[in-house]
Amino acid sequence: MANDIVMSMLANDHAFEDNVLNEQALGTLPAGAVYVNLATVSPALARTAAATLAVHGVQYLSAPVFGRADAADAAALTVLVAGDVGAIAKVDSLPAVIGRRMWNVGDEPAQANVFKILGNYLIANAIQAISEATTLAEKLGGSPEMLMEIMNDSLFPGAVYGGYGSMIAKRDYEPVGFSVELGLKDVRLALAEARDQQVPMAFGSQLENIFVDALAHGHGALDWASVAEATRRRAGVDPK
């Protein structure tokens, strides 16, 4: 591997540890390289990765992204980057390749992972709020699709309420951009950080249960918008 900049996006902490933080893989990284981890991993793993790669003369950057597959195809991802300022300067062309903007959020790699996890936590809360609102609208005889069209046009314009709102209202959870299983991982990562910092996350505990419910009903590989079916099930509305 002769590249000065190496990038990866693996599913979780275990995948990164198994495929990158082993002696065989570490031995292929050239001294002086910058390793850019685009995945959503725990802040603890970011710290471990930075320390381990430093021993091998490699600088580590956390650079998780916001955006689904269509945003990646359009080079419209939002990139959060954290780490050594000199290493960040070496990857300043990254947004032009995969994203619309790169945010430098700190000199400790773990900080980018904290921001990404919290962003996903907010999306999970929004998905659940949409699930509850559309379920109630349907039980009252209204159109879930019209409700979300109105919300996206007025109060909540944007990718979350527009994209996930449409998926939930139509009960169409494919193609899969981010799975229930991965969503549960990130909710749990947010809860773990909150426990460490003694920050109560009452909604987070409820979200974890709802995601576990979806997982138990075979939705683990579906898009995480499909957790709406857990709310429908509890409300006595015909779930998928």
Secondary structure, DSSP 4 states (H G I P E B T S, - for coil): ---SEEEE--SSHHHHHHHTSSHHHHTTSPTT-EEEE-S---HHHHHHHHHHHHHTT-EEEE--EE--HHHHHTT-EEEEEES-HHHHHHTTTHHHHHEEEEEEEESSHHHHHHHHHHHHHHHHHHHHHHHHHHHHHHHTT--HHHHHHHHHHTT--SHIIIIIHHHHHHT---S-SSBHHHHHHHHHHHHHHHHHTT---HHHHHHHHHHHHHHHTT-TTSBGGGGHHHHHHHTTS---
